[in-house]
Amino acid sequence: MIRLTDPEFNDIVDFVKNNYGINLAKKRQLIESRMQSVLTEKGFTNFTDYFELIKQHNSTEITAMLNKLTTNHTYFLREPAHFDFLKNTILPAQEKTNRQKDIRIWSAGCSSGEEAYTTIMVMMDYFGLQKSSWDYRILATDISLKAMDAAKNGLYSAESLKNVPQAWGKKYFTSKPNDLFELNKEVREQVTFRPLNLMENFTFKQPFDLIFCRNVMIYFDQPTKNALINKFYDVLKPGGYLFIGHSETVQRDSSQFLYIEPSVYQKG
Ligand SMILES: C[S@@+](CC[C@H](N)C(=O)[O-])C[C@H]1O[C@@H](n2cnc3c(N)ncnc32)[C@H](O)[C@@H]1O
């Protein structure tokens, strides 16, 4: 077994925290055990040489490592209360007030795309025959290129569809061999996937109506979460919403967001 020394551990914890926000300080054993096969495959005999490769900012290598140490797991209609809120509160309000009929949404930390695609299906159902008169675009971003490649392919397992109602199964998916389901092109075309590290400065030309950043900040420490939440605030329209994961919170004294209901916040 290749051992992880104290300086190597401290070095990679600092690098990942400073560049990706992810706090690996309590993951020493996990790093040592999960990265063994990667080191062996690549012919490394110590962690220092492998970390040198990582520190060259090779995003494929970094995200392969982070994928082993964190989770990309997601599925359609995860945390459905958010999609009820979208359908019952946000979209009716948009219909009343949004004369341009354009809605901009960001799925930040989209993984394999289920969150963004669920949002599109909710909106397609909601607008029905009117959908062509609305311009709703979703930007979906992640650091994991592999997860986003899977998203663009649009092929999903039955496990990923476990919450999908039968009507959606019929309307939006085509059954494929090996128990896979292909998401229809009509839904896929409405989402733009782009690599984006949430630690970087945001340079969007237009603000968003709604941002999803769910189950992403679980690995970030509190100052990193607070700073990111403030950056989300800055790129939302007044009245826009932020959805975070149900196990996550926005600290009230460190942000200007209004609390609406658990894991739903609004820019005043
Ligand atoms: C568990 S998935 C969440 C997927 C989806 N939002 C959900 O709630 O099901 C977490 C995602 O956050 C991404 N992530 C972690 N740190 C990131 C960062 N600094 N910038 C962008 N994405 C990041 C990971 O690559 C992973 O795909």
The ligand as a Gaussian input file, in Angstrom:
#p B3LYP/6-31G(d) Opt

LIG

0 1
 C      -24.048000      15.537000      -5.481000
 S      -23.806000      16.427000      -6.979000
 C      -25.279000      17.440000      -6.954000
 C      -26.134000      17.275000      -8.191000
 C      -27.464000      18.005000      -8.150000
 N      -27.289000      19.418000      -7.950000
 C      -28.343000      17.418000      -7.078000
 O      -28.710000      18.094000      -6.113000
 O      -28.693000      16.245000      -7.201000
 C      -22.536000      17.611000      -6.543000
 C      -21.846000      18.202000      -7.761000
 O      -21.128000      19.373000      -7.378000
 C      -19.997000      19.468000      -8.207000
 N      -19.012000      20.389000      -7.596000
 C      -18.313000      20.239000      -6.445000
 N      -17.484000      21.271000      -6.258000
 C      -17.654000      22.117000      -7.307000
 C      -17.067000      23.363000      -7.678000
 N      -16.117000      23.954000      -6.944000
 N      -17.500000      23.939000      -8.820000
 C      -18.450000      23.360000      -9.594000
 N      -19.045000      22.183000      -9.289000
 C      -18.648000      21.566000      -8.163000
 C      -19.499000      18.031000      -8.265000
 O      -18.647000      17.813000      -9.375000
 C      -20.819000      17.254000      -8.361000
 O      -21.172000      16.948000      -9.690000

